[in-house]
């Protein structure tokens, strides 16, 4: 079982502000004007939490291995 975090971006909510790409460029990129995670499962890092917490429309969710919501809080 993975100890990483699962990162998801809700394409229906994302407005393509790009803040997540600026805060965590190793974890997000813009595709067709919307944010997408570079990897679905990532090693725990503050940058991913910061990006999720800073999303103006809360389109990013970060969940732990037990499916518990880590961010946004």
PDB file of N, CA, C, O and CB in Angstrom:
ATOM      1  N   UNK A   1       0.840  -1.194   0.000  1.00  0.00           N
ATOM      2  CA  UNK A   1       0.000   0.000   0.000  1.00  0.00           C
ATOM      3  C   UNK A   1       0.882   1.253   0.000  1.00  0.00           C
ATOM      4  O   UNK A   1       1.889   1.323   0.705  1.00  0.00           O
ATOM      5  CB  UNK A   1      -0.954   0.001   1.227  1.00  0.00           C
ATOM      6  N   UNK A   2       0.486   2.216  -0.790  1.00  0.00           N
ATOM      7  CA  UNK A   2       1.275   3.430  -0.937  1.00  0.00           C
ATOM      8  C   UNK A   2       1.137   4.328   0.292  1.00  0.00           C
ATOM      9  O   UNK A   2       0.061   4.437   0.881  1.00  0.00           O
ATOM     10  CB  UNK A   2       0.851   4.188  -2.197  1.00  0.00           C
ATOM     11  N   UNK A   3       2.232   4.959   0.663  1.00  0.00           N
ATOM     12  CA  UNK A   3       2.193   5.934   1.749  1.00  0.00           C
ATOM     13  C   UNK A   3       2.122   7.349   1.200  1.00  0.00           C
ATOM     14  O   UNK A   3       2.148   8.319   1.958  1.00  0.00           O
ATOM     15  CB  UNK A   3       3.416   5.781   2.654  1.00  0.00           C
ATOM     16  N   UNK A   4       2.031   7.465  -0.121  1.00  0.00           N
ATOM     17  CA  UNK A   4       1.965   8.784  -0.744  1.00  0.00           C
ATOM     18  C   UNK A   4       0.589   9.402  -0.625  1.00  0.00           C
ATOM     19  O   UNK A   4      -0.344   8.792  -0.104  1.00  0.00           O
ATOM     20  CB  UNK A   4       2.355   8.695  -2.195  1.00  0.00           C
ATOM     21  N   UNK A   5       0.481  10.616  -1.115  1.00  0.00           N
ATOM     22  CA  UNK A   5      -0.776  11.335  -1.140  1.00  0.00           C
ATOM     23  C   UNK A   5      -1.358  11.283  -2.538  1.00  0.00           C
ATOM     24  O   UNK A   5      -0.614  11.306  -3.518  1.00  0.00           O
ATOM     25  CB  UNK A   5      -0.589  12.787  -0.681  1.00  0.00           C
ATOM     26  N   UNK A   6      -2.678  11.213  -2.647  1.00  0.00           N
ATOM     27  CA  UNK A   6      -3.367  11.227  -3.934  1.00  0.00           C
ATOM     28  C   UNK A   6      -3.821  12.662  -4.208  1.00  0.00           C
ATOM     29  O   UNK A   6      -4.521  13.263  -3.393  1.00  0.00           O
ATOM     30  CB  UNK A   6      -4.586  10.228  -3.946  1.00  0.00           C
ATOM     31  N   UNK A   7      -3.425  13.196  -5.339  1.00  0.00           N
ATOM     32  CA  UNK A   7      -3.738  14.579  -5.723  1.00  0.00           C
ATOM     33  C   UNK A   7      -4.718  14.547  -6.890  1.00  0.00           C
ATOM     34  O   UNK A   7      -4.501  13.860  -7.887  1.00  0.00           O
ATOM     35  CB  UNK A   7      -2.439  15.375  -6.105  1.00  0.00           C
ATOM     36  N   UNK A   8      -5.795  15.303  -6.742  1.00  0.00           N
ATOM     37  CA  UNK A   8      -6.793  15.391  -7.808  1.00  0.00           C
ATOM     38  C   UNK A   8      -7.147  16.851  -8.063  1.00  0.00           C
ATOM     39  O   UNK A   8      -7.149  17.673  -7.147  1.00  0.00           O
ATOM     40  CB  UNK A   8      -8.064  14.579  -7.445  1.00  0.00           C
ATOM     41  N   UNK A   9      -7.443  17.158  -9.321  1.00  0.00           N
ATOM     42  CA  UNK A   9      -7.925  18.487  -9.698  1.00  0.00           C
ATOM     43  C   UNK A   9      -9.283  18.293 -10.351  1.00  0.00           C
ATOM     44  O   UNK A   9      -9.412  17.547 -11.322  1.00  0.00           O
ATOM     45  CB  UNK A   9      -6.917  19.230 -10.665  1.00  0.00           C
ATOM     46  N   UNK A  10     -10.288  18.962  -9.819  1.00  0.00           N
ATOM     47  CA  UNK A  10     -11.637  18.910 -10.380  1.00  0.00           C
ATOM     48  C   UNK A  10     -11.691  19.869 -11.571  1.00  0.00           C
ATOM     49  O   UNK A  10     -11.728  21.088 -11.404  1.00  0.00           O
ATOM     50  CB  UNK A  10     -12.724  19.280  -9.299  1.00  0.00           C
ATOM     51  N   UNK A  11     -11.693  19.292 -12.777  1.00  0.00           N
ATOM     52  CA  UNK A  11     -11.668  20.110 -13.993  1.00  0.00           C
ATOM     53  C   UNK A  11     -12.910  20.981 -14.119  1.00  0.00           C
ATOM     54  O   UNK A  11     -12.870  22.023 -14.772  1.00  0.00           O
ATOM     55  CB  UNK A  11     -11.538  19.223 -15.220  1.00  0.00           C
ATOM     56  N   UNK A  12     -14.002  20.569 -13.507  1.00  0.00           N
ATOM     57  CA  UNK A  12     -15.224  21.359 -13.552  1.00  0.00           C
ATOM     58  C   UNK A  12     -15.169  22.609 -12.681  1.00  0.00           C
ATOM     59  O   UNK A  12     -15.914  23.564 -12.901  1.00  0.00           O
ATOM     60  CB  UNK A  12     -16.381  20.514 -13.135  1.00  0.00           C
ATOM     61  N   UNK A  13     -14.288  22.592 -11.700  1.00  0.00           N
ATOM     62  CA  UNK A  13     -14.143  23.749 -10.800  1.00  0.00           C
ATOM     63  C   UNK A  13     -12.940  24.612 -11.162  1.00  0.00           C
ATOM     64  O   UNK A  13     -12.952  25.815 -10.904  1.00  0.00           O
ATOM     65  CB  UNK A  13     -14.014  23.278  -9.356  1.00  0.00           C
ATOM     66  N   UNK A  14     -11.903  24.023 -11.753  1.00  0.00           N
ATOM     67  CA  UNK A  14     -10.653  24.732 -12.034  1.00  0.00           C
ATOM     68  C   UNK A  14     -10.906  25.903 -12.982  1.00  0.00           C
ATOM     69  O   UNK A  14     -11.607  25.770 -13.985  1.00  0.00           O
ATOM     70  CB  UNK A  14      -9.606  23.770 -12.638  1.00  0.00           C
ATOM     71  N   UNK A  15     -10.314  27.060 -12.640  1.00  0.00           N
ATOM     72  CA  UNK A  15     -10.435  28.249 -13.498  1.00  0.00           C
ATOM     73  C   UNK A  15      -9.099  28.587 -14.160  1.00  0.00           C
ATOM     74  O   UNK A  15      -8.986  29.597 -14.854  1.00  0.00           O
ATOM     75  CB  UNK A  15     -10.937  29.457 -12.679  1.00  0.00           C
ATOM     76  N   UNK A  16      -8.092  27.745 -13.945  1.00  0.00           N
ATOM     77  CA  UNK A  16      -6.808  27.947 -14.599  1.00  0.00           C
ATOM     78  C   UNK A  16      -6.024  29.136 -14.102  1.00  0.00           C
ATOM     79  O   UNK A  16      -5.295  29.760 -14.873  1.00  0.00           O
ATOM     80  CB  UNK A  16      -7.014  28.090 -16.037  1.00  0.00           C
ATOM     81  N   UNK A  17      -6.156  29.466 -12.823  1.00  0.00           N
ATOM     82  CA  UNK A  17      -5.431  30.626 -12.292  1.00  0.00           C
ATOM     83  C   UNK A  17      -3.917  30.425 -12.348  1.00  0.00           C
ATOM     84  O   UNK A  17      -3.163  31.392 -12.450  1.00  0.00           O
ATOM     85  CB  UNK A  17      -5.862  30.903 -10.850  1.00  0.00           C
ATOM     86  N   UNK A  18      -3.472  29.163 -12.280  1.00  0.00           N
ATOM     87  CA  UNK A  18      -2.042  28.864 -12.376  1.00  0.00           C
ATOM     88  C   UNK A  18      -1.281  29.004 -11.072  1.00  0.00           C
ATOM     89  O   UNK A  18      -0.070  28.788 -11.042  1.00  0.00           O
ATOM     90  CB  UNK A  18      -1.422  29.746 -13.384  1.00  0.00           C
ATOM     91  N   UNK A  19      -1.960  29.359 -10.003  1.00  0.00           N
ATOM     92  CA  UNK A  19      -1.286  29.494  -8.723  1.00  0.00           C
ATOM     93  C   UNK A  19      -0.621  28.207  -8.274  1.00  0.00           C
ATOM     94  O   UNK A  19       0.469  28.233  -7.702  1.00  0.00           O
ATOM     95  CB  UNK A  19      -2.259  29.948  -7.681  1.00  0.00           C
ATOM     96  N   UNK A  20      -1.268  27.085  -8.528  1.00  0.00           N
ATOM     97  CA  UNK A  20      -0.698  25.796  -8.123  1.00  0.00           C
ATOM     98  C   UNK A  20       0.594  25.505  -8.890  1.00  0.00           C
ATOM     99  O   UNK A  20       1.540  24.939  -8.342  1.00  0.00           O
ATOM    100  CB  UNK A  20      -1.718  24.660  -8.352  1.00  0.00           C
ATOM    101  N   UNK A  21       0.616  25.894 -10.144  1.00  0.00           N
ATOM    102  CA  UNK A  21       1.823  25.682 -10.958  1.00  0.00           C
ATOM    103  C   UNK A  21       2.957  26.549 -10.430  1.00  0.00           C
ATOM    104  O   UNK A  21       4.108  26.114 -10.387  1.00  0.00           O
ATOM    105  CB  UNK A  21       1.550  26.002 -12.457  1.00  0.00           C
ATOM    106  N   UNK A  22       2.638  27.763 -10.030  1.00  0.00           N
ATOM    107  CA  UNK A  22       3.648  28.655  -9.473  1.00  0.00           C
ATOM    108  C   UNK A  22       4.174  28.184  -8.132  1.00  0.00           C
ATOM    109  O   UNK A  22       5.364  28.317  -7.845  1.00  0.00           O
ATOM    110  CB  UNK A  22       3.088  30.036  -9.332  1.00  0.00           C
ATOM    111  N   UNK A  23       3.285  27.630  -7.304  1.00  0.00           N
ATOM    112  CA  UNK A  23       3.676  27.198  -5.961  1.00  0.00           C
ATOM    113  C   UNK A  23       4.333  25.821  -5.946  1.00  0.00           C
ATOM    114  O   UNK A  23       5.224  25.558  -5.138  1.00  0.00           O
ATOM    115  CB  UNK A  23       2.470  27.185  -5.057  1.00  0.00           C
ATOM    116  N   UNK A  24       3.891  24.953  -6.839  1.00  0.00           N
ATOM    117  CA  UNK A  24       4.392  23.577  -6.852  1.00  0.00           C
ATOM    118  C   UNK A  24       4.600  23.107  -8.294  1.00  0.00           C
ATOM    119  O   UNK A  24       3.909  22.204  -8.765  1.00  0.00           O
ATOM    120  CB  UNK A  24       3.411  22.630  -6.109  1.00  0.00           C
ATOM    121  N   UNK A  25       5.563  23.732  -8.993  1.00  0.00           N
ATOM    122  CA  UNK A  25       5.747  23.417 -10.409  1.00  0.00           C
ATOM    123  C   UNK A  25       6.132  21.962 -10.684  1.00  0.00           C
ATOM    124  O   UNK A  25       5.927  21.466 -11.792  1.00  0.00           O
ATOM    125  CB  UNK A  25       6.794  24.313 -10.980  1.00  0.00           C
ATOM    126  N   UNK A  26       6.673  21.296  -9.710  1.00  0.00           N
ATOM    127  CA  UNK A  26       7.004  19.885  -9.883  1.00  0.00           C
ATOM    128  C   UNK A  26       5.817  18.964  -9.729  1.00  0.00           C
ATOM    129  O   UNK A  26       5.927  17.754  -9.927  1.00  0.00           O
ATOM    130  CB  UNK A  26       8.053  19.492  -8.911  1.00  0.00           C
ATOM    131  N   UNK A  27       4.661  19.549  -9.370  1.00  0.00           N
ATOM    132  CA  UNK A  27       3.481  18.725  -9.104  1.00  0.00           C
ATOM    133  C   UNK A  27       2.272  19.062  -9.971  1.00  0.00           C
ATOM    134  O   UNK A  27       1.361  18.245 -10.102  1.00  0.00           O
ATOM    135  CB  UNK A  27       3.100  18.859  -7.673  1.00  0.00           C
ATOM    136  N   UNK A  28       2.252  20.268 -10.570  1.00  0.00           N
ATOM    137  CA  UNK A  28       1.123  20.682 -11.398  1.00  0.00           C
ATOM    138  C   UNK A  28       1.611  21.319 -12.682  1.00  0.00           C
ATOM    139  O   UNK A  28       2.705  21.880 -12.743  1.00  0.00           O
ATOM    140  CB  UNK A  28       0.220  21.653 -10.636  1.00  0.00           C
ATOM    141  N   UNK A  29       0.777  21.221 -13.711  1.00  0.00           N
ATOM    142  CA  UNK A  29       1.034  21.920 -14.974  1.00  0.00           C
ATOM    143  C   UNK A  29      -0.313  22.349 -15.536  1.00  0.00           C
ATOM    144  O   UNK A  29      -1.355  21.810 -15.161  1.00  0.00           O
ATOM    145  CB  UNK A  29       1.820  21.010 -16.001  1.00  0.00           C
ATOM    146  N   UNK A  30      -0.281  23.321 -16.435  1.00  0.00           N
ATOM    147  CA  UNK A  30      -1.507  23.750 -17.104  1.00  0.00           C
ATOM    148  C   UNK A  30      -1.607  23.031 -18.435  1.00  0.00           C
ATOM    149  O   UNK A  30      -0.644  22.966 -19.199  1.00  0.00           O
ATOM    150  CB  UNK A  30      -1.537  25.295 -17.303  1.00  0.00           C
ATOM    151  N   UNK A  31      -2.791  22.490 -18.697  1.00  0.00           N
ATOM    152  CA  UNK A  31      -3.086  21.803 -19.957  1.00  0.00           C
ATOM    153  C   UNK A  31      -4.404  22.343 -20.466  1.00  0.00           C
ATOM    154  O   UNK A  31      -5.417  22.253 -19.772  1.00  0.00           O
ATOM    155  CB  UNK A  31      -3.141  20.241 -19.776  1.00  0.00           C
ATOM    156  N   UNK A  32      -4.410  22.894 -21.648  1.00  0.00           N
ATOM    157  CA  UNK A  32      -5.620  23.489 -22.223  1.00  0.00           C
ATOM    158  C   UNK A  32      -6.266  24.489 -21.263  1.00  0.00           C
ATOM    159  O   UNK A  32      -7.491  24.582 -21.175  1.00  0.00           O
ATOM    160  CB  UNK A  32      -6.625  22.392 -22.588  1.00  0.00           C
ATOM    161  N   UNK A  33      -5.421  25.234 -20.545  1.00  0.00           N
ATOM    162  CA  UNK A  33      -5.898  26.277 -19.657  1.00  0.00           C
ATOM    163  C   UNK A  33      -6.358  25.810 -18.284  1.00  0.00           C
ATOM    164  O   UNK A  33      -6.834  26.621 -17.490  1.00  0.00           O
ATOM    165  CB  UNK A  33      -6.996  26.978 -20.304  1.00  0.00           C
ATOM    166  N   UNK A  34      -6.225  24.513 -17.986  1.00  0.00           N
ATOM    167  CA  UNK A  34      -6.636  23.981 -16.694  1.00  0.00           C
ATOM    168  C   UNK A  34      -5.472  23.270 -16.018  1.00  0.00           C
ATOM    169  O   UNK A  34      -4.587  22.731 -16.683  1.00  0.00           O
ATOM    170  CB  UNK A  34      -7.824  23.025 -16.858  1.00  0.00           C
ATOM    171  N   UNK A  35      -5.485  23.276 -14.692  1.00  0.00           N
ATOM    172  CA  UNK A  35      -4.433  22.602 -13.942  1.00  0.00           C
ATOM    173  C   UNK A  35      -4.652  21.092 -13.954  1.00  0.00           C
ATOM    174  O   UNK A  35      -5.783  20.612 -13.871  1.00  0.00           O
ATOM    175  CB  UNK A  35      -4.382  23.123 -12.499  1.00  0.00           C
ATOM    176  N   UNK A  36      -3.558  20.363 -14.056  1.00  0.00           N
ATOM    177  CA  UNK A  36      -3.584  18.905 -13.922  1.00  0.00           C
ATOM    178  C   UNK A  36      -2.388  18.495 -13.070  1.00  0.00           C
ATOM    179  O   UNK A  36      -1.321  19.105 -13.147  1.00  0.00           O
ATOM    180  CB  UNK A  36      -3.554  18.191 -15.330  1.00  0.00           C
ATOM    181  N   UNK A  37      -2.573  17.460 -12.260  1.00  0.00           N
ATOM    182  CA  UNK A  37      -1.431  16.982 -11.485  1.00  0.00           C
ATOM    183  C   UNK A  37      -0.451  16.253 -12.395  1.00  0.00           C
ATOM    184  O   UNK A  37      -0.862  15.539 -13.310  1.00  0.00           O
ATOM    185  CB  UNK A  37      -1.895  16.056 -10.341  1.00  0.00           C
ATOM    186  N   UNK A  38       0.833  16.430 -12.147  1.00  0.00           N
ATOM    187  CA  UNK A  38       1.850  15.728 -12.936  1.00  0.00           C
ATOM    188  C   UNK A  38       1.828  14.247 -12.593  1.00  0.00           C
ATOM    189  O   UNK A  38       2.022  13.401 -13.465  1.00  0.00           O
ATOM    190  CB  UNK A  38       3.261  16.323 -12.682  1.00  0.00           C
ATOM    191  N   UNK A  39       1.591  13.931 -11.314  1.00  0.00           N
ATOM    192  CA  UNK A  39       1.455  12.542 -10.874  1.00  0.00           C
ATOM    193  C   UNK A  39       0.247  12.465  -9.950  1.00  0.00           C
ATOM    194  O   UNK A  39      -0.015  13.395  -9.188  1.00  0.00           O
ATOM    195  CB  UNK A  39       2.759  12.032 -10.151  1.00  0.00           C
ATOM    196  N   UNK A  40      -0.490  11.359 -10.017  1.00  0.00           N
ATOM    197  CA  UNK A  40      -1.668  11.184  -9.175  1.00  0.00           C
ATOM    198  C   UNK A  40      -1.266  10.912  -7.727  1.00  0.00           C
ATOM    199  O   UNK A  40      -1.918  11.393  -6.801  1.00  0.00           O
ATOM    200  CB  UNK A  40      -2.541  10.041  -9.708  1.00  0.00           C
ATOM    201  N   UNK A  41      -0.206  10.150  -7.532  1.00  0.00           N
ATOM    202  CA  UNK A  41       0.292   9.858  -6.183  1.00  0.00           C
ATOM    203  C   UNK A  41       1.650  10.524  -6.031  1.00  0.00           C
ATOM    204  O   UNK A  41       2.550  10.336  -6.850  1.00  0.00           O
ATOM    205  CB  UNK A  41       0.389   8.308  -5.923  1.00  0.00           C
ATOM    206  N   UNK A  42       1.779  11.310  -4.960  1.00  0.00           N
ATOM    207  CA  UNK A  42       3.018  12.062  -4.716  1.00  0.00           C
ATOM    208  C   UNK A  42       3.521  11.786  -3.312  1.00  0.00           C
ATOM    209  O   UNK A  42       2.772  11.356  -2.435  1.00  0.00           O
ATOM    210  CB  UNK A  42       2.794  13.581  -4.916  1.00  0.00           C
ATOM    211  N   UNK A  43       4.802  12.040  -3.120  1.00  0.00           N
ATOM    212  CA  UNK A  43       5.375  11.981  -1.775  1.00  0.00           C
ATOM    213  C   UNK A  43       4.850  13.178  -0.994  1.00  0.00           C
ATOM    214  O   UNK A  43       4.743  14.268  -1.556  1.00  0.00           O
ATOM    215  CB  UNK A  43       6.949  11.972  -1.815  1.00  0.00           C
ATOM    216  N   UNK A  44       4.523  13.013   0.266  1.00  0.00           N
ATOM    217  CA  UNK A  44       4.033  14.135   1.066  1.00  0.00           C
ATOM    218  C   UNK A  44       5.001  15.325   1.045  1.00  0.00           C
ATOM    219  O   UNK A  44       6.200  15.172   1.277  1.00  0.00           O
ATOM    220  CB  UNK A  44       3.799  13.684   2.505  1.00  0.00           C
ATOM    221  N   UNK A  45       4.458  16.497   0.765  1.00  0.00           N
ATOM    222  CA  UNK A  45       5.249  17.721   0.725  1.00  0.00           C
ATOM    223  C   UNK A  45       4.361  18.927   1.004  1.00  0.00           C
ATOM    224  O   UNK A  45       3.200  18.961   0.596  1.00  0.00           O
ATOM    225  CB  UNK A  45       5.952  17.873  -0.639  1.00  0.00           C
ATOM    226  N   UNK A  46       4.910  19.908   1.698  1.00  0.00           N
ATOM    227  CA  UNK A  46       4.168  21.130   2.008  1.00  0.00           C
ATOM    228  C   UNK A  46       3.739  21.881   0.757  1.00  0.00           C
ATOM    229  O   UNK A  46       2.703  22.546   0.765  1.00  0.00           O
ATOM    230  CB  UNK A  46       5.005  22.035   2.879  1.00  0.00           C
ATOM    231  N   UNK A  47       4.515  21.789  -0.317  1.00  0.00           N
ATOM    232  CA  UNK A  47       4.190  22.524  -1.540  1.00  0.00           C
ATOM    233  C   UNK A  47       2.831  22.102  -2.094  1.00  0.00           C
ATOM    234  O   UNK A  47       2.077  22.943  -2.582  1.00  0.00           O
ATOM    235  CB  UNK A  47       5.277  22.306  -2.597  1.00  0.00           C
ATOM    236  N   UNK A  48       2.514  20.822  -2.024  1.00  0.00           N
ATOM    237  CA  UNK A  48       1.229  20.327  -2.528  1.00  0.00           C
ATOM    238  C   UNK A  48       0.088  20.842  -1.650  1.00  0.00           C
ATOM    239  O   UNK A  48      -0.952  21.255  -2.161  1.00  0.00           O
ATOM    240  CB  UNK A  48       1.217  18.773  -2.575  1.00  0.00           C
ATOM    241  N   UNK A  49       0.281  20.819  -0.337  1.00  0.00           N
ATOM    242  CA  UNK A  49      -0.736  21.358   0.577  1.00  0.00           C
ATOM    243  C   UNK A  49      -0.931  22.847   0.319  1.00  0.00           C
ATOM    244  O   UNK A  49      -2.066  23.314   0.232  1.00  0.00           O
ATOM    245  CB  UNK A  49      -0.335  21.115   2.056  1.00  0.00           C
ATOM    246  N   UNK A  50       0.161  23.596   0.196  1.00  0.00           N
ATOM    247  CA  UNK A  50       0.075  25.037  -0.055  1.00  0.00           C
ATOM    248  C   UNK A  50      -0.697  25.325  -1.341  1.00  0.00           C
ATOM    249  O   UNK A  50      -1.514  26.244  -1.388  1.00  0.00           O
ATOM    250  CB  UNK A  50       1.481  25.651  -0.135  1.00  0.00           C
ATOM    251  N   UNK A  51      -0.434  24.539  -2.380  1.00  0.00           N
ATOM    252  CA  UNK A  51      -1.129  24.735  -3.653  1.00  0.00           C
ATOM    253  C   UNK A  51      -2.622  24.471  -3.498  1.00  0.00           C
ATOM    254  O   UNK A  51      -3.440  25.242  -4.001  1.00  0.00           O
ATOM    255  CB  UNK A  51      -0.538  23.819  -4.738  1.00  0.00           C
ATOM    256  N   UNK A  52      -2.985  23.396  -2.813  1.00  0.00           N
ATOM    257  CA  UNK A  52      -4.401  23.075  -2.608  1.00  0.00           C
ATOM    258  C   UNK A  52      -5.085  24.140  -1.757  1.00  0.00           C
ATOM    259  O   UNK A  52      -6.206  24.552  -2.054  1.00  0.00           O
ATOM    260  CB  UNK A  52      -4.549  21.696  -1.946  1.00  0.00           C
ATOM    261  N   UNK A  53      -4.414  24.582  -0.706  1.00  0.00           N
ATOM    262  CA  UNK A  53      -4.989  25.584   0.190  1.00  0.00           C
ATOM    263  C   UNK A  53      -5.124  26.946  -0.502  1.00  0.00           C
ATOM    264  O   UNK A  53      -5.993  27.738  -0.137  1.00  0.00           O
ATOM    265  CB  UNK A  53      -4.128  25.719   1.450  1.00  0.00           C
ATOM    266  N   UNK A  54      -4.284  27.222  -1.481  1.00  0.00           N
ATOM    267  CA  UNK A  54      -4.288  28.519  -2.162  1.00  0.00           C
ATOM    268  C   UNK A  54      -5.202  28.572  -3.377  1.00  0.00           C
ATOM    269  O   UNK A  54      -5.437  29.650  -3.923  1.00  0.00           O
ATOM    270  CB  UNK A  54      -2.898  28.867  -2.584  1.00  0.00           C
ATOM    271  N   UNK A  55      -5.716  27.435  -3.806  1.00  0.00           N
ATOM    272  CA  UNK A  55      -6.584  27.415  -4.994  1.00  0.00           C
ATOM    273  C   UNK A  55      -7.823  28.259  -4.714  1.00  0.00           C
ATOM    274  O   UNK A  55      -8.540  27.997  -3.748  1.00  0.00           O
ATOM    275  CB  UNK A  55      -6.988  25.948  -5.378  1.00  0.00           C
ATOM    276  N   UNK A  56      -8.085  29.270  -5.544  1.00  0.00           N
ATOM    277  CA  UNK A  56      -9.200  30.182  -5.267  1.00  0.00           C
ATOM    278  C   UNK A  56     -10.575  29.532  -5.350  1.00  0.00           C
ATOM    279  O   UNK A  56     -11.539  30.073  -4.810  1.00  0.00           O
ATOM    280  CB  UNK A  56      -9.152  31.328  -6.218  1.00  0.00           C
ATOM    281  N   UNK A  57     -10.687  28.385  -6.012  1.00  0.00           N
ATOM    282  CA  UNK A  57     -11.984  27.711  -6.135  1.00  0.00           C
ATOM    283  C   UNK A  57     -11.977  26.317  -5.504  1.00  0.00           C
ATOM    284  O   UNK A  57     -12.903  25.533  -5.712  1.00  0.00           O
ATOM    285  CB  UNK A  57     -12.377  27.606  -7.603  1.00  0.00           C
ATOM    286  N   UNK A  58     -10.930  26.010  -4.733  1.00  0.00           N
ATOM    287  CA  UNK A  58     -10.780  24.711  -4.058  1.00  0.00           C
ATOM    288  C   UNK A  58     -10.975  23.534  -5.020  1.00  0.00           C
ATOM    289  O   UNK A  58     -11.676  22.570  -4.713  1.00  0.00           O
ATOM    290  CB  UNK A  58     -11.782  24.602  -2.903  1.00  0.00           C
ATOM    291  N   UNK A  59     -10.338  23.638  -6.189  1.00  0.00           N
ATOM    292  CA  UNK A  59     -10.432  22.571  -7.178  1.00  0.00           C
ATOM    293  C   UNK A  59      -9.458  21.429  -6.908  1.00  0.00           C
ATOM    294  O   UNK A  59      -9.600  20.346  -7.476  1.00  0.00           O
ATOM    295  CB  UNK A  59     -10.187  23.130  -8.554  1.00  0.00           C
ATOM    296  N   UNK A  60      -8.470  21.663  -6.046  1.00  0.00           N
ATOM    297  CA  UNK A  60      -7.446  20.659  -5.760  1.00  0.00           C
ATOM    298  C   UNK A  60      -7.763  19.973  -4.443  1.00  0.00           C
ATOM    299  O   UNK A  60      -8.027  20.634  -3.438  1.00  0.00           O
ATOM    300  CB  UNK A  60      -6.038  21.298  -5.715  1.00  0.00           C
ATOM    301  N   UNK A  61      -7.736  18.641  -4.448  1.00  0.00           N
ATOM    302  CA  UNK A  61      -7.863  17.889  -3.208  1.00  0.00           C
ATOM    303  C   UNK A  61      -6.646  16.992  -3.045  1.00  0.00           C
ATOM    304  O   UNK A  61      -6.120  16.431  -4.006  1.00  0.00           O
ATOM    305  CB  UNK A  61      -9.171  17.056  -3.192  1.00  0.00           C
ATOM    306  N   UNK A  62      -6.222  16.877  -1.802  1.00  0.00           N
ATOM    307  CA  UNK A  62      -5.098  16.006  -1.446  1.00  0.00           C
ATOM    308  C   UNK A  62      -5.626  15.043  -0.394  1.00  0.00           C
ATOM    309  O   UNK A  62      -6.174  15.459   0.626  1.00  0.00           O
ATOM    310  CB  UNK A  62      -3.842  16.831  -0.913  1.00  0.00           C
ATOM    311  N   UNK A  63      -5.453  13.745  -0.654  1.00  0.00           N
ATOM    312  CA  UNK A  63      -5.933  12.716   0.265  1.00  0.00           C
ATOM    313  C   UNK A  63      -4.798  11.789   0.648  1.00  0.00           C
ATOM    314  O   UNK A  63      -3.902  11.507  -0.147  1.00  0.00           O
ATOM    315  CB  UNK A  63      -7.087  11.919  -0.361  1.00  0.00           C
ATOM    316  N   UNK A  64      -4.858  11.319   1.887  1.00  0.00           N
ATOM    317  CA  UNK A  64      -3.861  10.386   2.390  1.00  0.00           C
ATOM    318  C   UNK A  64      -4.161   8.971   1.942  1.00  0.00           C
ATOM    319  O   UNK A  64      -5.173   8.713   1.291  1.00  0.00           O
ATOM    320  CB  UNK A  64      -3.790  10.448   3.902  1.00  0.00           C
ATOM    321  N   UNK A  65      -3.268   8.054   2.298  1.00  0.00           N
ATOM    322  CA  UNK A  65      -3.422   6.659   1.920  1.00  0.00           C
ATOM    323  C   UNK A  65      -4.696   6.029   2.447  1.00  0.00           C
ATOM    324  O   UNK A  65      -5.193   5.059   1.875  1.00  0.00           O
ATOM    325  CB  UNK A  65      -2.255   5.879   2.400  1.00  0.00           C
ATOM    326  N   UNK A  66      -5.230   6.574   3.536  1.00  0.00           N
ATOM    327  CA  UNK A  66      -6.478   6.073   4.111  1.00  0.00           C
ATOM    328  C   UNK A  66      -7.703   6.800   3.558  1.00  0.00           C
ATOM    329  O   UNK A  66      -8.804   6.647   4.088  1.00  0.00           O
ATOM    330  CB  UNK A  66      -6.443   6.208   5.622  1.00  0.00           C
ATOM    331  N   UNK A  67      -7.520   7.593   2.492  1.00  0.00           N
ATOM    332  CA  UNK A  67      -8.536   8.387   1.812  1.00  0.00           C
ATOM    333  C   UNK A  67      -8.995   9.580   2.643  1.00  0.00           C
ATOM    334  O   UNK A  67      -9.966  10.243   2.277  1.00  0.00           O
ATOM    335  CB  UNK A  67      -9.723   7.518   1.470  1.00  0.00           C
ATOM    336  N   UNK A  68      -8.316   9.870   3.757  1.00  0.00           N
ATOM    337  CA  UNK A  68      -8.670  11.040   4.561  1.00  0.00           C
ATOM    338  C   UNK A  68      -8.246  12.312   3.843  1.00  0.00           C
ATOM    339  O   UNK A  68      -7.161  12.378   3.266  1.00  0.00           O
ATOM    340  CB  UNK A  68      -8.014  10.967   5.957  1.00  0.00           C
ATOM    341  N   UNK A  69      -9.118  13.329   3.884  1.00  0.00           N
ATOM    342  CA  UNK A  69      -8.813  14.613   3.257  1.00  0.00           C
ATOM    343  C   UNK A  69      -7.723  15.333   4.032  1.00  0.00           C
ATOM    344  O   UNK A  69      -7.840  15.561   5.236  1.00  0.00           O
ATOM    345  CB  UNK A  69     -10.072  15.489   3.170  1.00  0.00           C
ATOM    346  N   UNK A  70      -6.660  15.687   3.318  1.00  0.00           N
ATOM    347  CA  UNK A  70      -5.546  16.415   3.925  1.00  0.00           C
ATOM    348  C   UNK A  70      -5.661  17.906   3.613  1.00  0.00           C
ATOM    349  O   UNK A  70      -5.432  18.751   4.479  1.00  0.00           O
ATOM    350  CB  UNK A  70      -4.192  15.860   3.421  1.00  0.00           C
ATOM    351  N   UNK A  71      -6.018  18.218   2.366  1.00  0.00           N
ATOM    352  CA  UNK A  71      -6.171  19.613   1.960  1.00  0.00           C
ATOM    353  C   UNK A  71      -7.193  19.679   0.834  1.00  0.00           C
ATOM    354  O   UNK A  71      -7.279  18.738   0.045  1.00  0.00           O
ATOM    355  CB  UNK A  71      -4.805  20.228   1.514  1.00  0.00           C
ATOM    356  N   UNK A  72      -7.962  20.739   0.728  1.00  0.00           N
ATOM    357  CA  UNK A  72      -7.955  21.881   1.634  1.00  0.00           C
ATOM    358  C   UNK A  72      -8.622  21.526   2.957  1.00  0.00           C
ATOM    359  O   UNK A  72      -9.512  20.678   3.022  1.00  0.00           O
ATOM    360  CB  UNK A  72      -8.657  23.078   0.990  1.00  0.00           C
ATOM    361  N   UNK A  73      -8.169  22.194   4.000  1.00  0.00           N
ATOM    362  CA  UNK A  73      -8.691  21.910   5.345  1.00  0.00           C
ATOM    363  C   UNK A  73      -9.999  22.625   5.581  1.00  0.00           C
ATOM    364  O   UNK A  73     -10.584  22.502   6.658  1.00  0.00           O
ATOM    365  CB  UNK A  73      -7.681  22.314   6.415  1.00  0.00           C
TER     366      UNK A  73
END
